[in-house]
Amino acid sequence: MCRQVCTVGVITNDELQNPRSRALLLSSIQKDMFDYSEEISEVIYKCCLCGYCQSWCKGHWSPPPYIKAARADIVTRGLAGEAVEAIASKLIKSGNLYGFSSDELDGELKAEIGKHQGILKNLLILGSETRWLAPGMAIPNMKLLDKAGTAYSVLKDEDTSGFELFCLGFADEAKRKTESLLARIKETKAQTVITVSPQDRYYLTEEIKQMGLALDGVEVISIVEHLAKLLETGALKFQESGRGLELCYQDTNYYSRYCGIVEQPRKLLGALPGAVLKEMLWYGSEAHSMGDPLFAELHGDIADKAAETRLKDVLEAGPVTAVTSSAYEMKTLKRLIPKETGIEVRDLSEIILSFM
Amino acid sequence: MKTYFDRMILSELEDAVGEKNCSTREADKYVHAVDFYWVPRLWVDRGKMPAMPDYIVYPESTEQVSKVLKIANYYKIPVTTWGGGSGSQGGALPVCGGIVLDTKKMNKVLELNKAAYTVTAETGIIHQHLEWEINKQGFSTMHLPASIGCATLGGFLAHRGTGVLSTKYGKIEDLIVNMEVVLPNGDVMNTLNVPRNAAGPDLNQIFVGSEGSFGVMTKATLKVFDHPEVRKYRAFMFRNMHDALEAGRKIMTRRLQPSVIRMYDEAETVHQIERVLGITKPGAYLVFGFDGYKEMVDIQEKIATEICMETAYEDLGPIFGESWWKNKYKFFFPPYIMDLPEAFGTMDTVATYDKVEQIYWAMKEAAESFEGCKFIAHFSHWYEWGTMMYDRFILHPDYVPQDPDEAIRLYQKIWTKCLRAALDNGGVLNEHHGVGLKLGYMMKEQYGSAFQVLQGIKKALDPNGIMNPGKLGL
């Protein structure tokens, strides 16, 4: 019971692209009926790891870890292919998916980061997605924390957490990047790490355990969870400014399916005076996936189609403002939304900030 | 490519459906060579390569299907139609090689007719997608089998599928209004607009259940229904299967129109009901459901309850009825469904009420004559004249030979003995899983001289025998 939801399978209608076929191929490799080949490698790298299959699996199977393990085997055998190798190389050298050097960081963001240095209780990890893909989203996140009275620092040269390398199957390289980040986190003496990228929240709390790594004594939470806590304690004060504003929240995989972060963004949006929260037909852990920045680099055409499916969901929800908490999703939805629909896409922190 | 001739045929197929919709890659062939039939799954589980197709095509339109069949018919290349690959009978396995025609790129919902209460769709659509699409507008096909998430509309039509609500809403052959079919020679035909007429034999019913042997169904119009105002379920415990069967028979023959009756024999009540629903009572569990307008449902439920309480030893009430509905698909998935390394077979027998119990005991005796083999059954699709028995043998892994040849030999022996027990006692093989590769060898025995009618249709429509060879016993 997952064929009907497999993000890539539904878009491509390709029999190879569903959890059944991937599992069949991998089990046959285990039985030495096949060896990894270029075509099998292609199949394994076409999965977007959205986890939709596992949330629908009646048998409680969890295919994404198998896919990642297979990718690690493929990398070991040198069969990952040019596109994958090129992305891995960019990540290793530049610390981000796009190959930007630290000199190329957005000036305004650089200045904002400059204001948040020193040893403080909280460390804000922007994540390469936010830092490089949508610096304009990083700034409202930072300003919102300032306004809410959260004292935090930001690393000047933030490298990848290792998440993308881990997903690509470059386990050793991922581990090195992660160890380096963990060491820097420890140097800051922060007690809490607040992540902006949904992938980093999952990776730093769950996936790194598979490499025997842990952030002992440091709590890792997403900015959405942090804001929800601030709301509970009364640290977020809102003003009337959005009467009649209809909002719907776009659940990103790594929050809703992997970390169970579903209620927190809704509590935040529901607390905005005058705003009306609507739901798409598919929401929470059942929300259609848009993939993630890594998948978009590998298979941009499929990622765009996944985003178009999600836009259809937004449109069906009515004339609403779609609210996201992922830089990649915000940028992609904004790029693909047809102008005539009048639908707006806004970042969660930015919209909350507009009420403060 | 094996030869230049293979390459030339591939070029023709690429011309018909486009290069991107054609594949000869090994991985593609392999995933189209294993479905949910136990035999190929055992085969690959033991590390052996299954029978593979030579070409995979993904047509995007009826016209492209027509072109593919014209090519195949000219060169006399086998064509096996593949939808979701979720069949349990091996009906979509390309055992003779040739072309696998994967329908999944023909998956559009074409029209929801709100006046006539019908929906028309391309047959490659995953049925759950069709259902979700019309659910948004307040309708349902009420065709809700456990395989809804992986099977296609065409797959259901091909093997006469059924869903959990079939007792009220019917099987797929009751839901079909009309269809478009590409014949083996590439001609495109449509059945008549409406399913009830006196314009000769019903062409819909020739193609429904034909398992891709008479052509490729490309579009279909199905009946749709409003969502009911209420759904109610109620469960009972009977001392034995006989009493429960009699209660079910009375509910049906008194025409109370339940949406569902499911009754589990004593063995399956322990094997499944206890594990899935947590009911640890002895005897046979029966659940019924009614849906529709509340006032009508209340009366139906009241009368059905009275019937059950004539012999049931306990009314488990709505809670254990609702919990069955909530968990209705759970029975068919791990860890509750049987799986390798067990050998198992769902025999899916249908018979009239006067014969069904006798068939049950005969099949149980046949299955349990094999060491390590047990027999369980539930009765899941009910009619005014009889019921369907979802009867299964389960061979303990310790008794399944490691050697795949030996394992299949034993497996076939169990099947044959059980099927003959059903036939000898007036049963019909099979109610809704289809025939496929699994039961093809029994078709002549079952039909007797009537089988020549099916053979004649096959010969007339597919004189070159290209469509799904090795299936249906044709």
Interface residues (C-beta under 8 A of the other chain):
Chain A: M1 C2 R3 Q4 V5 V10 N13 D14 E15 L16 R20 S21 L24 L25 S27 S28 K31 D32 M33 F34 S37 E39 I40 V43 W56 K58 G59 H60 W61 L281 E316
Chain B: R25 E26 A27 D28 Y30 V31 H32 V34 V44 D45 G47 K48 M49 I56 Y58 W82 G84 G85 D102 K104 K105 N107 G124 I126 Q128 H129 K136 I148 G149 C150 Y329 K330 F332 F333 P334 P335
